[in-house]
Amino acid sequence: MSIGLAIVGAGYWGPNLVRTALATPAFRLDWLCDLRIERARAVLGPYGTVRPTNSYDAVLSDPAVDAVAIATPAATHFDLVRSALEAGKHVLVEKPLTPSVAEGEKLASLALRSGLVLMCDHTYCYTPAVQRIRELIRGGEIGDIQFIDSVRINLGLVQPDVDVLWDLGPHDLSILDFVLPEDVTPVAVAAHVGDPIGAGRACLAYLSLWLSNGALAHAHVNWLSPTKIRTTVFGGSRRTIVWDDTNPAGRLALHDRGVDTLIGSLPQDQRREALISYRIGDTLIPALPEREALLSVMTEFGAAISENRPALTDAQAGLRVLKLLEAASRSVDRGGVRISLNGVAE
Ligand SMILES: NC(=O)c1ccc[n+]([C@@H]2O[C@H](COP(=O)([O-])OP(=O)(O)OC[C@H]3O[C@@H](n4cnc5c(N)ncnc54)[C@H](O)[C@@H]3O)[C@@H](O)[C@H]2O)c1
């Protein structure tokens, strides 16, 4: 039996949810809700079985609706998700889960108590490239993680309610959360931001994360760059992965190049003289299936509901991302100092 679905928010991102929900057999899309009903009507077009509405109450009181997918601005997520869960609906919500950890925790425990799925749309975790990166890293293919370096910059829409850290940062942080081995976690964060156009909020940000194994991760997110760069390097002790998301012919490259040393086997006093050798090996371009990530998001949402299990990117994943974002904002407020993840400025 199909799952009755309502989508809330028909702005920039909502139409993508509509298109992919209509292409997902598990769902029967019943409603598209937006405060601007003419926008919902325009997205749906003149034909079809999906009803446009500007009444969220009408959606939540419809017993045929089992699940709600929310693509409204971050500031509205807490109230919309809470009402949906209280009405007994499963929820897929856009990133970031909420604007604060405290609100996210309330929603996570409400979903748990109610036995409902609360899933975050961490879209990148469902791309074939990121799924392969996770397999390579967790399968030990690149050895120990030594560094991660990400650049996600383009001419982006300056958002009215969030800064660039909270708009683009969730992509990098959710990817990091998804691909790192379970025993490697961030322990501290520092962030430096800029607003050179006087937008009143950060338009570019440099985020550093210290990981529990001693590695350093860095992400540069930026709304002001005229060129689009989406590249992440995952440096390992055996191999290095380079992910260039703007290059469909070679999104992933696995380099058997790196630096070898004898340092690990030498006593401390001899390490300075240790020989460093450079390894120049082959580069492999892994073949990736062509699959739209958002279709996989929808499929996973449907499967989590039918199988009565947490989604791959559940509320806990959303909360881990929020904790990093909150620590990053705290670092910004204190001039860029390093903030440990138990909240202490170092
Ligand atoms: N996963 C991704 O890659 C991705 C990409 C872009 C945006 N997003 C996320 O999607 C969400 C929406 O972003 P957007 O760029 O589409 O915003 P947007 O401003 O273009 O659209 C938001 C829509 O929500 C409607 N809305 C606002 N409050 C509402 C309410 N209470 N009830 C019903 N409708 C309401 C607005 O009228 C508007 O049409 C954000 O959380 C954003 O972070 C995710």
The ligand as a Tripos MOL2 file, in Angstrom:
@<TRIPOS>MOLECULE
LIG
   44    48     1     0     0
SMALL
NO_CHARGES

@<TRIPOS>ATOM
      1 N1         19.2140   19.4910    0.2690 N.am      1 LIG1
      2 C1         19.6700   20.4730   -0.4850 C.2       1 LIG1
      3 O1         20.6260   20.3250   -1.2520 O.2       1 LIG1
      4 C2         19.0010   21.8170   -0.3980 C.ar      1 LIG1
      5 C3         19.1720   22.7690   -1.4040 C.ar      1 LIG1
      6 C4         18.5060   23.9950   -1.2710 C.ar      1 LIG1
      7 C5         17.7340   24.2620   -0.1470 C.ar      1 LIG1
      8 N2         17.6210   23.3010    0.8200 N.ar      1 LIG1
      9 C6         16.8270   23.5440    2.0350 C.3       1 LIG1
     10 O2         15.4490   23.6270    1.6850 O.3       1 LIG1
     11 C7         14.7930   24.5070    2.5950 C.3       1 LIG1
     12 C8         14.0360   25.5600    1.7740 C.3       1 LIG1
     13 O3         14.9640   26.3080    1.0240 O.3       1 LIG1
     14 P1         14.5180   27.0850   -0.3100 P.3       1 LIG1
     15 O4         15.7820   27.6140   -0.8890 O.co2     1 LIG1
     16 O5         13.6090   26.2360   -1.1290 O.co2     1 LIG1
     17 O6         13.6720   28.3040    0.3280 O.3       1 LIG1
     18 P2         12.6350   29.2490   -0.4330 P.3       1 LIG1
     19 O7         12.5600   30.4910    0.3810 O.co2     1 LIG1
     20 O8         12.9480   29.3370   -1.8940 O.co2     1 LIG1
     21 O9         11.2460   28.4680   -0.3240 O.3       1 LIG1
     22 C9         10.6110   28.2590    0.9060 C.3       1 LIG1
     23 C10         9.1050   28.1640    0.6360 C.3       1 LIG1
     24 O10         8.4760   27.8160    1.8650 O.3       1 LIG1
     25 C11         7.2740   28.5760    1.9810 C.3       1 LIG1
     26 N3          6.9510   28.6510    3.4100 N.ar      1 LIG1
     27 C12         7.6030   29.3570    4.3710 C.ar      1 LIG1
     28 N4          7.0250   29.1330    5.5770 N.ar      1 LIG1
     29 C13         5.9880   28.2790    5.3600 C.ar      1 LIG1
     30 C14         5.0220   27.6760    6.2100 C.ar      1 LIG1
     31 N5          5.0000   27.9310    7.5270 N.pl3     1 LIG1
     32 N6          4.1020   26.8520    5.6610 N.ar      1 LIG1
     33 C15         4.1090   26.6040    4.3250 C.ar      1 LIG1
     34 N7          5.0110   27.1480    3.4690 N.ar      1 LIG1
     35 C16         5.9400   27.9700    3.9800 C.ar      1 LIG1
     36 C17         7.5840   29.9070    1.3470 C.3       1 LIG1
     37 O11         6.4080   30.5680    0.9340 O.3       1 LIG1
     38 C18         8.4820   29.4950    0.1640 C.3       1 LIG1
     39 O12         7.7410   29.2670   -1.0060 O.3       1 LIG1
     40 C19        15.8690   25.0830    3.5110 C.3       1 LIG1
     41 O13        15.8940   24.3350    4.7030 O.3       1 LIG1
     42 C20        17.1590   24.8490    2.7310 C.3       1 LIG1
     43 O14        18.2920   24.6980    3.5710 O.3       1 LIG1
     44 C21        18.2170   22.1030    0.7050 C.ar      1 LIG1
@<TRIPOS>BOND
     1     1     2 1
     2     2     3 2
     3     2     4 1
     4     4     5 ar
     5     4    44 ar
     6     5     6 ar
     7     6     7 ar
     8     7     8 ar
     9     8     9 1
    10     8    44 ar
    11     9    10 1
    12     9    42 1
    13    10    11 1
    14    11    12 1
    15    11    40 1
    16    12    13 1
    17    13    14 1
    18    14    15 2
    19    14    16 1
    20    14    17 1
    21    17    18 1
    22    18    19 2
    23    18    20 1
    24    18    21 1
    25    21    22 1
    26    22    23 1
    27    23    24 1
    28    23    38 1
    29    24    25 1
    30    25    26 1
    31    25    36 1
    32    26    27 ar
    33    26    35 ar
    34    27    28 ar
    35    28    29 ar
    36    29    30 ar
    37    29    35 ar
    38    30    31 1
    39    30    32 ar
    40    32    33 ar
    41    33    34 ar
    42    34    35 ar
    43    36    37 1
    44    36    38 1
    45    38    39 1
    46    40    41 1
    47    40    42 1
    48    42    43 1
@<TRIPOS>SUBSTRUCTURE
     1 LIG1         1 GROUP 0 **** ****
